[in-house]
Amino acid sequence: LKIGSGWQDIKTDMERMRQPNEDGKVEDPGYHYEELNRFFSVGVWEVPGTEAMRHLWKLFYHSIKIHCVIFVVDGGESEDRIDVAKRHLHVLMNEAELRNSCFCVIINQRLDDKLNPV
């Protein structure tokens, strides 16, 4: 669950999660965990949707109580890839461990200066 008073707060916190270490490298094990403290403490897991990582999704929600799933889809992808994302979303929504969780689906799309899709 990512809570912020506005998009800028969310963007700032998510950028902070990806800060480089002393060598200037961002170490990415494929997933990322961050604790955020605003009015209360909340843990955020960022888990990619790559084929290799999708096999690990169950390990997260079988062993951790998940209150919210933020499912992000790249709107610039091909229709086939969006259909794959749709199938995965339906699977997640029907998992017993996630049945009482909130789902937020975000479809990213890049826009130019005139707000036209790129």
WOPERA-V507448 format. One record per backbone hydrogen bond with DSSP energy under -1.0 kcal/mol. CO is the residue of the C=O (numbers start at 0). NH is the residue of the N-H. Records with the same first field share a line. If there is no record, write none. Layout:
CO->NH  NH
//
This chain:
5->9
6->10
7->11
8->12
9->13
10->14
11->15
12->16
14->17
15->18
20->23
24->20
29->47
31->45
33->43
35->41
39->37
41->35
43->33
45->31
49->53
52->55
55->59
56->60
57->61
59->63
66->101
68->103
70->105
72->107
73->76
77->81
78->82
79->83
80->84
81->85
82->86
83->87
84->88
85->89
86->90
87->91
88->92
91->94
97->100
101->68
103->70
105->72
107->74
109->117
111->114
115->111
//
